[in-house]
Amino acid sequence: MKIDLNADLGEGFGPWKMGDDEALLDVITSANIACGYHAGDPVIMDRTVRSAARRGIDIGAHVGFPDLMGFGRRQIHADPEELSRYVLYQLGALSAIAKVAGARVAHLSFHGALGNMSAVDYALAAPMVQAVAAFDPDIVICATTDTQIEVAAKECGLRVANAFLADRAYEDDGTLVSRKKPGAVIKSAEAVLARVEQLIIDGSVTSIDGKRLTIDVQQILVHGDTPGAVDLAKAVRQTIETHRGQVARLSSILTN
């Protein structure tokens, strides 16, 4: 089994640092880089892109609501066409920085509330995904399985990479448990690794209510802003390799 080990990076702002991006870049194979709306700024974006490019790591745009104060985790009810321009703005900014650095944006994922809302609402997902396809039809859309984002991406002819969020609980329908609910974020490293092991062995995850869900994924995500993220990423990688899995860049997995 080949799988991409991914993390959200570049989530500081100005002098404020969030997570140890440099250390994570030595462990992961692809990065979702904040584009200045929920976190990040041009300097951080440039630094993170260049650090990833030096290591041959796939670069992705992590787009969210314009909500620095709430880290993109608060819902904003905007017109879907307006939201599509938010996505283009962020994707365009990161793509320009990547181009100058001799790299390119290979994939895109939706952050926080924007991702959760569009996962269950086709009317929100479709215009945003269509904007991505119009900008670059070769960009891969990363999303959890069986979402409206995935439906919209396939309709646009975009490739989709299904992501497993190792430290987030799942509902019985495969959607993420709201962060407002107890147990939504799995804080025990042992529990996270057990979930990764289950995924690698039989391709399933157990929902918060105990239902076993079969999922086909190409990517495992570790949140870079959580305490102990570097050690957890190392342990996740070791767990994958212990069970004869191979950690590889997302672009190489989808090509083969």
Sequence and secondary structure as in RCSB ss.txt:
>XXXX:A:sequence
MKIDLNADLGEGFGPWKMGDDEALLDVITSANIACGYHAGDPVIMDRTVRSAARRGIDIGAHVGFPDLMGFGRRQ
IHADPEELSRYVLYQLGALSAIAKVAGARVAHLSFHGALGNMSAVDYALAAPMVQAVAAFDPDIVICATTDTQIE
VAAKECGLRVANAFLADRAYEDDGTLVSRKKPGAVIKSAEAVLARVEQLIIDGSVTSIDGKRLTIDVQQILVHGD
TPGAVDLAKAVRQTIETHRGQVARLSSILTN
>XXXX:A:secstr
 EEEEEEEE   BTTB  S HHHHHTT SEEEEE SSSS  HHHHHHHHHHHHHTT EEEEEE  S TTTTT S 
    HHHHHHHHHHHHHHHHHHHHHTT  EEEEEE HHHHHHHHS HHHHHHHHHHHHHH TT EEEE SS HHH
HHHHHTT  EEEEEETTB B TTS B  TTSTTSB   HHHHHHHHHHHHHHSEEE TTS EEE   SEEEE TT
STTHHHHHHHHHHHHHHTT EE  HHHHHH 
